[in-house]
Amino acid sequence: MTSSSATVTELTPLACLDAQNEGPRIAVIVLNQPQSLDVLAVLWKKAVLTAVTDGGVNRLFHATEPNPESWVPDVITGDFDSASPQTLQYYKDKGSEVIHTPDQDYTDFTKCLQIVLQRIQDRNIQVDCIVAVGAFGGRLDQVMANINTLYETRSLTSAPVVLLDDTSVACLLSPGKTVLHVKTGVEGEWCGLVPVGGTCQRVTTTGLKWDLSSQPLRFGELISTSNTFDQSASGLVTVETSDPVLWTMGVKMP
């Protein structure tokens, strides 16, 4: 899924959806948005830890009917203002650990991620990537909050955190050079680099149809959206950036 040296990080953002590859070892967080059973089925097989945030229990239960007993998460967290009490009790009876997180200074996603990281440490689990599924769609403010959580995770874990649904994926690239592997077979045609957290002073890329050459990215001026891949680049994209930048691309499920 990812590897790094002092100067270069290698990342395969959609390795989590590569059904032909047993790896990587992932932790899955189900968010409170409509869920694709096709996506969940691939993720669940790769998951070494599964968690659900608050109203995500309703989404998970309905997406996996009529066999919800095959999709019991390890952990459920939230302030539980959205979760159906009956569904919450169902999973609790099936063995899910239910943790009340009433702190309103953090989103349900951020609080769940913090607990997932603690459980990974407590259980000495090796995790290559954390995947938050159901990260897009619905309210724009909640989508932006999910992206903000990517920035918060920089101080919490070195493992990549990926936002995912059945049409899009996004992850935060740190300053330095990242080599992106984009030939798993589930990548869509489009991709983009978005300076959500502030100006990126210098971004250089290879492997894109419209590459950047030490150019700044900032809102109100240039941002790289609706880009696509250079088909001669053999499924490799490199991004060198002076500042954190959001990488996003399409998902094309078989």
Secondary structure, DSSP 8 states (H G I E B T S, - for coil): -EEE-SSEEEE-TTGGG-TT-----EEEEE-SS---HHHHHHHHHHEEEEEEETTHHHHHHHHHTT-GGG---SEEEE--SSS-HHHHHHHHHTT-EEEE---TTS-HHHHHHHHHHHHHHHTT---SEEEEES-SSS-HHHHHHHHHHHHHGGGT-SS-EEEE-SSEEEEEE-SEEEEEE--SS-EEEEEEEE-TTS-EEEEEEESBSS--SSEEE-TTS--EEEEEB-GGGTTEEEEEESS-EEEEEEE---
